[in-house]
Amino acid sequence: GFISSFITWTRQYPKIYGCFMLGTPSLVVSDLDLVRDVLVKKFAFFPNRVTNPTIDKKPWSDSLLNLKDDHWKHVRSQLSPTFSSGKLKKMTQAIERVAKNLHIHVKSKAETGEEVELKKLCRSYAIDNIAGVAFGLQVDSLKDPNDPFIKHGTDLTTFNSAVLSIIVMFPFMTPVLRMFGITFPPQAANSFFMKVLDSALKERRFDSTVNLSQLKHTDFLQLLVEAEREGETQGPVDAEIDHGDQLTTSKEWTRKGNWQQEQNASPPCTLFEQLKQRTDEMYSNTFIFLFAGNETVSAAMSFTLFCLAANPDCLAKAQAEVDARLGKKSVTYETAMKLPYLDMCMNESLRMYPPGFILDREAHEDTEIGGYHVAKGTRVLVPVISIHRDPAIWPDPMTFDPERLAQLEIRMAIATILQHFTPVLCDKSVYPPRLQKFKFDSEDGLWVKFQARQACE
């Protein structure tokens, strides 16, 4: 499959080698110093991802995954402040509610001894959190899987993996698929979430009396509306990765006239045009929040629980830490951030099974990497999965060893489960999990049983 091929090639060829991806010259880089050059030191030469025609239309077109150059910098500058620690803390009330629902559901499974497929369980947890954290909605997919938000969200995140692989790997096939009525995202899901977003944005924009200081908790959409009102630009995230000086404020963006350069249109000088553009940006990035957030959270959470179930010694250490920190108290933002061993378990699981198994960048102009000339337009691929499983970097890479390494939503959920239950492998378990060929997911499911911990109930 696609994933295993990159692992094989990285072991077979040098740390930087060239290939043609669908006729486009590409460099595959797995040397850590060169990866840092591409992603950090020479960011100005590689500021853009490779654009796929599939996400070049609404609702994807104005998301950070698709934008380029100054437009990307502008939108990034608006989004970064929404992920400060103070604002993330305001979202935890919604996360705590979903974690309690998860506890109730897992408790019922533990009482009956029923086997549980972790990816399905964690996907439900993730989409419930996104409904609350991104949209301010209260849903319970484990109790009511037919809720329209859940139904369309599930359709979006469980889209046919074979078709999605064709769209991603062979974008020129997208028009052919459209002729047969196959689109991504699915049209029904796309229409539903556009209506939900449209209604929510109108309500929040016109209710100018509500602001963050008056809310006990908030959500991603409200933070975007507040950022729009306040004109916030740069947040701590940017300073941490040295991209802050490359961001573009709203005033600079309008003054530069990049709309004409990148959108082939006139600058949005009228209030209506500026509002429409900001609305499109909010649509796109909230949609990405829904799609990408669901898959990454559910994958990270399910693989971590599965690895712990398969490694009882590590599980015992994680539960001992949870017991020492929490006792019988519920998990909070503060306690979730003080679980270092659980954090190591999550990081080790992400090393072995990264949801984003490859990164790509496109050369903005001619440059040089590791002594090799890189022409403008060349794709640079970073095979994350290959680096994470390189025995030269990680001795015995397929052994789950959290202590070789020392994310809020996932940590709270796993801590809640480990506080009350012990996951164990069952007859349906296949460990180590076999991966699908074109999608980073388990071929056989991640099946476990949960045993209640009597002392904690």
Secondary structure, DSSP 8 states (H G I E B T S, - for coil): -HHHHHHHHHHHS-SEEEEEETTEEEEEE--HHHHHIIIIITGGGS-B----GGGSSTTTTTSTTT--HHHHHHHHHHHGGGGSHHHHHHTHHHHHHHHHHHHHHHHHHHHHT-EEEHHHHHHHHHHHHHHHHHH-----TTT-TT-HHHHHHHHHHT--HHHHHHHHH-GGGHHHHHHTT--SS-HHHHHHHHHHHHHHHHHHHH-TT--GGG-SS--HHHHHHHHHHHT----HHHHHTT-GGG---HHHHHHHTHHHHHHSS----SHHHHHHHHHHHHHHHHHHHHHHHHHHHHHHHHHHHHHHHH-HHHHHHHHHHHHHHHTTS---HHHHTT-HHHHHHHHHHHHHS-SS--EEEE-SS-EEETTEEE-TT-EEEE-HHHHHT-TTTSSSTTS--GGG---HHHHHHHHHHHHHEEEEE-TT--SS--B-SSSSSBSS--EEEEEE-GGG-
